[in-house]
Amino acid sequence: MYEGVIYPSSENAYMAAKTRDLEARRAFETMSPKEAKLAGRIIPLREDWDLVKISIMREIIFDKFSRNLDIRERLLQTGDAYLEETNHWGDIVWGVCDGIGNNLLGKILMDTRAYWKNSFDNSKLF
């Protein structure tokens, strides 16, 4: 969910968030994630996109794991493992390609995991 709209995937929500045009966003409600990724490349970007894109991804990912207990449990089962969005298509912002990249998605996932782990760790209360 992003700004009150439920999208079929976090990819769809993130790509829809790239624009302030609500009509343009509506199209992302019915696309496949692959179609959303392609459409997100040509959609007119909101003027503050570079300033807000990381916080928007954090919000979408946190919401995803808040609503979907099964995948939250799978995330928690990774323990303290380093998570990396390894890819072969050259995304060095959200992931790592050929050993190079910022791995922002991996970092967001690890931060999300830490939040949920700490939320259920009763030993932290005493």
C-alpha positions, 0 to 999 in steps of 0.5 A: 500500500502506498498513500492509501492505494493497494498495489499488486507489488512493491514494484508497482507501488514504487513506480506509481510513487514516481509521479504526482499524477493520480490518473497515471498512478491508477494504471499501476494498480493493474499492471504486472510488476514487470509492466510497472517497471517498464512504465516507471521508466517513462512516467513523468517524475515528480520534481522532488523524486531524487530527494524522496525516493529512498524514504518512499522505498522504505515506507513501501517495504515496511508496509509490505512486511507489516501486512504480509506475516508469511514473508515477514517470518521468512525475512526474520528467518534470515537471522543476521545474514547480509542481504544483497539485491544481486542483479545482472542488469546494472542496478548499482543503486538498489542492488549490486552488479558485478560486485559494485553497488550501493545495495540500498534495497538490501540495506532497507530489508536488513533495517526492516528485519532489525525492526521486526526482530527488535519488536519481538525480542522480549529480552530487550524489555528487561 
